[in-house]
Amino acid sequence: MTASTPATPTAPAAGAATTDAPPADARALGLAHYAARGVLEQILARHGVTFQQQVVLRAAATAQAPPTPEGLVAEVRGTLKADPADIRSVVDGLLVKGLLVADGAHLPATDAGRELLAAVGAAVAPVSARIWGGIPADDLAAAGRVLALVTERADAEFAALTDG
């Protein structure tokens, strides 16, 4: 190779981040979100549930006390920013599937619902490890701080646009 011949760039090792990556922005965040969500949705489909059903079921199963229907809808709306009527429809579907149960004024997850979440968690764990593995802890900490700030700001904008 002569001084006038440009060096051939080498590809980064599999799984390594490139140093010339563009700065994080809304598009990069969206692409990462949809890539990861697409993987999760494939796994969820194998277990017969949708992304929204899994979010509602997890909220019910991890609540300190069994949630009321309106409490569950409000929590999931805060997470998904979805229409409350759509969330109620998801709740109804989980009741029909026997993954939630109406217990007086509350909607606890059933044993079947908790078993489903455990099965999904077991299926997601190795995939998640491959996706997140090898990323330096400092990079994850920085990304976590940025994502928390973006979430806080976007939540405030959402509240302003929807009057609460």
DATAGI-V184702 format. One record per run of one state. SS is the DSSP state (H for helix, E for strand, L for the rest). FROM is the first residue (numbers start at 1). TO is the last residue. If there is no record, write none. Layout:
SS | FROM | TO
SS | FROM | TO
//
This chain:
L | 1 | 25
H | 26 | 46
L | 47 | 50
H | 51 | 62
L | 63 | 68
H | 69 | 80
L | 81 | 83
H | 84 | 97
L | 98 | 99
E | 100 | 103
L | 104 | 105
E | 106 | 109
L | 110 | 110
H | 111 | 132
L | 133 | 136
H | 137 | 162
L | 163 | 164
//
